[in-house]
Amino acid sequence: MAQEFVESQIKGNKVVLFMKPSCPYCVMAKEVLLKYNFKPGHLELIDISGRKDMGSIQDYLQQITGARTVPRVFVGKKCVGGGTDVEELDNTGELQGLLEAISALQ
């Protein structure tokens, strides 16, 4: 069930942030992403903190990304990492290129 949920969220040309609002790295990733002007429906912020399957989601994220912790940020189907990774990609300009490559920006 968690696998199907995650896979359904990361399909297509959009950016998906799996997060917990109380996590400072999740907040960091969210703030970086919100600086960009996304097309409608191309940015999904998914709070897993209140979900009954949270542990299973994190187990599956570990299986496909190598890390169980959130945030996990996907650009298209590719995981680009967590909060500090997204911040670094933004600082170097690489994040904008990744977002343009999937036509996520207005």
C-alpha positions in Angstrom: 0.0 0.0 0.0 2.8 2.5 0.9 4.6 1.6 -2.3 1.5 2.2 -4.4 0.9 5.6 -2.6 4.5 6.8 -3.1 4.7 5.6 -6.7 1.3 7.3 -7.5 2.6 10.6 -6.1 6.0 10.7 -7.9 4.7 9.8 -11.3 4.6 12.6 -13.9 6.5 15.8 -14.3 6.1 17.3 -10.9 8.0 18.0 -7.7 7.0 16.0 -4.6 8.1 16.8 -1.1 7.5 14.1 1.5 7.7 15.9 4.8 6.8 16.3 8.5 5.9 19.9 9.4 7.8 19.7 12.7 11.1 18.8 10.9 13.4 21.8 10.4 15.0 20.2 7.3 11.5 19.7 5.8 10.7 23.4 6.4 14.0 24.3 4.7 13.1 22.2 1.7 9.6 23.6 1.5 10.8 27.2 1.8 13.3 26.7 -1.1 10.7 25.1 -3.3 8.1 27.8 -2.6 10.5 30.4 -4.1 9.7 29.0 -7.5 6.7 29.8 -9.6 5.3 26.3 -10.3 2.6 25.6 -12.8 -0.6 24.5 -11.1 -0.4 20.9 -9.9 3.4 20.6 -10.4 4.3 20.9 -6.7 3.0 18.4 -4.1 3.8 18.9 -0.4 2.9 15.6 1.3 2.7 15.6 5.1 3.2 12.0 6.2 3.2 12.8 10.0 -0.4 11.9 10.7 -0.7 8.9 8.4 -1.2 5.4 9.8 1.1 4.1 7.1 3.9 6.7 7.9 6.4 4.0 8.9 5.7 2.0 5.8 6.1 5.1 3.6 9.4 5.8 5.2 10.5 2.2 4.8 9.7 2.4 1.1 11.4 5.7 0.7 14.5 4.1 2.2 14.2 1.2 -0.3 14.1 3.5 -3.3 16.3 6.4 -2.1 18.7 5.0 0.5 17.4 7.2 3.2 14.4 6.7 5.5 14.3 10.2 6.9 12.3 13.1 5.5 12.3 15.3 3.7 12.6 13.3 0.5 12.3 15.5 -2.6 11.5 14.1 -6.0 11.9 16.0 -9.2 10.0 13.8 -11.6 10.7 10.3 -10.6 14.3 11.2 -9.4 15.0 11.8 -5.7 17.3 14.8 -5.4 17.7 14.3 -1.6 16.7 16.2 1.5 16.6 19.7 2.8 20.3 20.6 2.6 20.5 18.9 -0.8 17.7 21.0 -2.2 19.2 24.1 -0.7 22.5 23.4 -2.3 20.9 22.7 -5.7 19.1 26.0 -5.4 22.3 27.9 -4.5 24.2 26.5 -7.5 21.3 27.1 -9.9 20.9 23.4 -10.6 17.5 23.2 -9.1 16.1 25.7 -11.6 17.5 23.6 -14.5 16.0 20.5 -13.1 12.6 22.2 -12.7 12.8 23.6 -16.2 13.7 20.2 -17.6 10.4 18.7 -16.4 8.4 21.9 -17.5 7.3 22.4 -13.9 7.7 26.2 -13.9 5.4 28.9 -15.3 
